[in-house]
């Protein structure tokens, strides 16, 4: 005799789960909004409601702007991935499995890809909102000067207080965004068949179109890196290396030349990656990147440590005297 389980319990169970989920979401929303309303009431009490709404508006604008920028960057590259998908017959069992899943995904790609890019862009934009102070200092500093020009680069001190922190953030964000897009694009090319690491020896492991696409992104990454090295020069003026705050003998005579060499090498790497879109193989850009890494270790770390240990250490007062005088004069 077969005993039937009553079906009435299933709708009741679903209703119970729905109620629990709703109450949990309501509790989370209440927790988040309670902090928001407390802040609103506090700023209103001290007469600074405008400051609160200005900060909130700045956070929203930054998140929206950088979120949209990342969405467009990621979606454009994923669109390119689909456009240059190669037409070929799978040559290995692994490729057959990937091709089967790709064909099942393809009818839904027109809305899943933008949704995926939008979700990633939302979290990227959310992470940028914490930079509202840096942005407001930069935006509201137009024409502001301290009337105190530093001696190394001839820039007013206001540049280091207002502009440089924002420029460093934008450079770091752009570099991270391009690296993220590169990794996602490489995975997408693998899933769409443009990258086939297990292909037989007679077949292409990376199609020319995919190589060109990834080379352009890598070229942009190198350009952004060159910009970072350029901004790094100004960061030397707040270096803690010397006996006083600011640039020391080692910073100016070892780190600064190293950064200028790295700027040049990074620009050469960017050019080689762009040239590589028309060439076979990866020999030239790989050699250039290897040279960049080698110089960054040798000139950017080892050489400054050597200068500090063997040139500055034995006669620190004589080496650092001009930089101590700059510090005293500036303060």
Secondary structure, DSSP 4 states (H G I P E B T S, - for coil): -PPPPPTHHHHHHHHHHHHHHHHHHHHHHHHHHHHHHHHHHHHHHTT-HHHHHHHHHHHHHHHHHHHHHHHHHHHHHHHHHHHT-------SHHHHHHHHHHHHHHTTHHHHHHHHHHHHHHHHHHHHGGGHHHHHHHHTTTT---S-B-TTT--BHHIIIIIHHHHHHHHHHHHHHHHHHHHHHHHHHHHTTSB-TT--TTS-SB-HHHHHHHHHHHHHHHHHHHHHHHHHHHHGGG-SSSSSSS--HHIIIIIHHHHHHHHHHHHHHHHHHHHGGGSSSSHHHHHHHHHHHHHHHIIIIIHHHHHIIIIIGGGHHHHHHHHHHHHHHH-
